Amino acid sequence: MKHIIIISTLVLLFWQLPLKAQQEQDIEINGFVRNYTGVLTGSENEFSIIQNTFNLSFEKKNQSVGFKVNPYLYHYFDRELELGLREAYLDLRFDNLDLRIGKQQIIYGKADGVFITDVVSPKDLREFLLPDFEEIRMGVTAIKANYYFGNNTIEAVWVPLFTPTQMPGDASVWKPEMPYPVMPSFDYSTSEIIPRLENSELFLRFSSMAAKADFELVGGYFWADDPALHLTKQIDPVTMQLTGLTVRPDYHRLMMGGGSIGIPVGPIVLRSEGGYYSGKHFQTAVLTDPDATVEKDYLHYMIGVDYTLAGIKLSAQFIQENILNYEEGILNDQLENTMTFLAKKDFLRERLWIELFAYTGLKHWDALIRPKISWLFADGFDIQVGANIFTGNEGRFGQYHDNTMVYSKIKYSF
Amino acid sequence: MTKSKRTYKIFSWGILLVVTAITVLFIQTLRQNARMETNLDEYMPKTHPAFVYSDQAEEWFNIKDGILIAIENKKGIYNAETLKKIKEITLGLMDFPEFEANDVMSLYTADNIVGTEDGMDVRAFYKSIPATSEEFREIQAGVQTNDMVSGRMVSEDETVALIVAGMESGAFTTEFYHQIVDFAKQFETGDETLYIAGRPIVEGTMAQLGPADMKRMVPIVLLVIGLVLYLLLRSFRATAATLFSVFVSTIWAFGLMALLKIPIYSVSTMIPVMLIAIGVAYGIYYYNHLNRYFLEHKGATTINAAKYAIHILFVPLSMAAFTTIIGFISLLSSQVYPIKYFGIFTAAGIFSAYLLALVLLPALVIVFGYKPRGKKPDVKAIGHGRAFRFFSNKLLLNRRWVYGIVAFLLIFSVVGIQKVWINSSFLDNFEENSEIAMTDQFVNSKFGGTSTLNVILESRETEAFKQPENLIIMDEMQAETEKLAQVGNSFSLADYLKRMNKVMHADSEKFYTLPENKEMVAQYLLLYEMSGDPENLLKVINYDYNRTNITFQLKGDDSKTIKEALSVIMGFEKRLEQQGISINFAGSGYKSLVFTSLILEGQIFSIAISLGMVLLLLTLMFRSLKAGLIGSVPILITAVLSFGVMGILDIPLSTTTALLSSIAIGIGIDYAIHFLQYYRLNLANSRLKVTAIYKTMNQTGKAILFNAIVVISGFLVLTFSVFPPNRKLGALVSMNMFTSLLGTLTVMMILVFSFNVFVKKKSIKKKSKKMKTTQFFLLAITTLLMTTTQVNAQQTGHQIMQKVYSIPSGEDTEGNLTMTLTNNRGEQRIRTLKQYIKDDGQTEKRIMFFTAPADVRNTAFMNWSYSDGRSDDQWIYLPALKRTRRIASDGKNDSFMGSDFTYDDLGDRHPDQDKHQLLREETIGERECFVIESTPKEEDYIYSKTLTWVMKDNFIGLKREFYDDRGKLLKVLHIKAFDKIDGFWTILETEMYNVQKEHRTNMKFTEVQKNKGISDSKFTERSMTIGY
């Protein structure tokens, strides 16, 4: 019933506001309607996804105030209708100061396809990394203040409400492998952050955009978006066999400092981004460790290069995750190296795009390869055909080797 | 009179007094100390091995240059009167203090080697004048059978006898010459005619005739220069002042020489030549600026005008003076002292001329006043510069022709240069019908030759030259060399021995050969020593018989003759070497050959240094290697052409002609610096290269032209000189001035223009960025300021494109752009965006917000481009990613948003990147247009050419055709609507049609606003994220 009301409201909005907007030349409405159909090629051509999306954005702005509301609706064949607000905020503008209050997406960093200092907006990983990034990033309710001077910006973000990463459900093909020998039981007693003032998150960013380079310095005091999984083992004292396992997900505070830079060197743009995390929790197999977790500092960085050759936009990134003060037994490797590649070219006067994007894990030589052809057959109309190919058997991408899929997307933007 | 005016006057009088005082002092010094150095030996570097050896050999064998007195009696010399005269002349010469008795040779003193019963005797041909015809016949027979005398002391036709008096070099003076002439004349009675010749006379006459002729000619030169100067400057005062400063600088240069007790060499006569050219130039530049000031400032005071002219002249004058000075100082590298001195004192003179131009000329103007030249009709024409403008246009339009002609002249010169030969001859400096030349010719026709070449053979073994095998080589060498037409005869120990061998064999011709063995040689020589005058033998062999002198008589002293003989002689080097004998040369002919090559080597070296220095200095002065290289072009052309013409006209290089190249450089640099300096100034003050060229041509070009006219007309006077070297000098200086003039005003001007000398990349970029918004098409909206310039029929394609390009646009622009892409099936895609542009002269910032289609809405694109040529910075904001990202800047040849426009088409192209040609004039609709063809200078440009239709009235491009790399029409651009917005011409609609793909892009600009004061904050991250 709730849904029906919401939908009818939206429909009304959709019908009425444009008229109104046109009359007043005031509220800008745009959005898209999309069908996304994916087939898993590994099994018996099972549909992995059939999704209809309706995304709407209402925006109004003038010199000093503005707002944006971006509701969305996902319709699946096998899931409940999903309705949400990606963003809904108010803007206040002053001479050198902007305030944005409400649900908003806040993006940091310069890396493509990886999240290093980009820690403000939590991620929706229910479809792994496959959706558009706009849809992976979830809005957070926050107050954001930007102060501008010259080509520099100082940004302060206060997030009173913690939003965790959305993980795939148990039935999802995207659910990560569980490294447990026995079926664990879950204890969710600590998996909720009570919305209290002292539980809020703070972020600070300084960014400068100048001729010679762009750079960004960021710092944050926040909750890790992914919970640490504390384990309690039940061992039979007679047989010394593991008889039970209790998993207690718990969110921990994190401190992060880092930055990113983009430098043009002739026709090349060099990009780099790095973050230093203090007090990140990792799982360990060492029995003596209580809860099987250990707290370590962690360094995550990327070096990348963009170059255009014969009209093909090329980009490569090297990403390293480094657990400092590493101890034996930690389930993650001390170093995890990943590379990404992008090649993209347009044809037919920017009406046809061919793109290839790939992640490669350098440890297991696993990869996610994402070829894509996109055809804008009329203004606003985009038809995409692509594939997400997983190779390897283990590792971040290899674990999904059964999930290789082909898909099509038909999208109309208005 | 105001106080400051009075101060200036007093100060100027002071300057005048000081200058006059210094000049008087120098004149005084000149009177006391000036000394002409006519002895050519003094010119030679004393330490050079060839000279050291030659001097030594001259001492060993008493080798001296001889004064030749030929006595001719057409009836034959064997009569009492003639023989008496020979005797008297011989004895008379011996009495001259300049000669030693032993050095005078004639039939009277000659050795007559004859056989006797007990061997051989050396006698005189006669002591007292014979009385009987028998005795005459005896003498005659004796001479006839004696090869050592016949053809040497007495001509073979027996009509001429020679009296040779060897003299120390340097002893020659005019008085002595007159004494000799007077002495000889008294014997010119009856049937006898007397001729006086010989190298000392040639050398001495030349060393004096040159400067004497100069002394006579320079006043005429100055007079002519003064006259032409007056015609051009139209001011008596200016002419007098210029000539005065030339005079003063010359006096100072020579005064300084006298003060330092440096004698005046004949090369020094070139100093005033240089100083006249330079001094006149300085004067013309000064009065040219003075006049201009008066023309531009009606009622200006002379003090202000004088000050202004110095102010504007100071930099270029200093540059020119110091470069020229350094060019001359490079002559210090010469091994020859007179040349070194020439360099130093010419430099000193130029420095004086420079100081005088800065100090004396303004002082003279202030003290004596100056009446600005009235506008005479001819002056008016030049004053308005139509002639120069026309000239410049013609040249710029036909630059290929100019390059072609220069290339041709250079090739022609290179061919000529290969023919250039060095001549050390003194005789060649005289006219063919001059007495000296004719005497020489006469003597040469009767005898072996008036010039000598001494070959010195040396062995380590004593008595080596008693060995017949060595003597045979000598004899063969003599015989071989004598085969040369220019070699008369030769004389050596072998001749003595042959003569003695013959005499000892009853005068049988069969025995006119070398003795067969060493013993015989030794015996003959012993006999000779006992009977004859052993001193004579010492002229051919030393006591140890291991060093011998072979004398060749040459019929010319020119380098060709000497070199020919040398090469035959050197052919025997190997054989002599095998015998342990070394070969060397001596004598004045040889020395002057070596000397000349030394001078030329030094000269070529010094030209190379000068050119290098000029290049370096120009580069440093103008802080541009390009300016340095281009500034050196006229100099190089002048030097090359000068040598080329010398080769073609068979003018050999000599000490004077070689020095001309220094003058060419000195003058060339002067022209180049003045031109470049004023062009730089003018360019800084005008937006257009072509305007700067016109202005420079009109001002500096005129001054250079005047200067050349004056100096050329002055030096042309020298071509009427009686002294041939001075005639050549006059002609070559005139030619060099003319070449420098043409080189500067044609080739250099074109190069300066074409290679964008002084056009800073910054300013190109700056304008190009402005143009990006203007030219045709722009994303941006073009605002074109109406130019009212009347279109001159002479405008070149380049000038027109410059104008199109140079039209300024507003500081900032905002507006909406609707871009409609239509394919060959008529399907349309529409893209709209809002755009803001701001250009502060250094950076052009542009931000574009896409408004349609929906999928790109709110995408923002920002571009910063820089006037200093750095590559653009670009950022993109994708609303989906919510982040501003730096992107690699797009290639210029990439399509702009999938349209038919490339980024390059949007206007970022400086006219200098293409060659433009005005093809025709055409009317589109009712609009009259120029049609310009532009071909890119770079090879890999996307278009092989473009044709542009430029409206005549406002210089907006109305249409453009783009041709692909195969030369086929690719795209056509039309301006469909334009209007004046906020005071600027603005293009409102334009369409690009791709003919080959049948695809078109229409751009419409709406809500255009200009100069609304867009804030810098529009071009920041904030703006990109928030949107327009």
Interface residues (C-beta under 8 A of the other chain):
Chain A: N30 F32 K61 D91 R93 D98 Q105 I106 I107 Y108 G109 K110 D132 F133 E134 R137 N146 Y148 G150 N151 T153 S207 M209 A211 D214 G262 P264 G266 P267 I268 V269 R271 D306 Y307 T308 G311 K313 D346 R349 E350 R351 L376 A378 D379 G380 D382 K411 S413 F414
Chain B: L821 R829 I830 T843 A852 P853 A854 D855 R857 W864 Y866 R870 S871 D873 W875 A880 L881 K882 R883 T884 R885 R886 I887 A888 S889 D890 G891 D894 S895 M897 G898 S899 H999 S1017 T1020 E1021 R1022 I1026 G1027
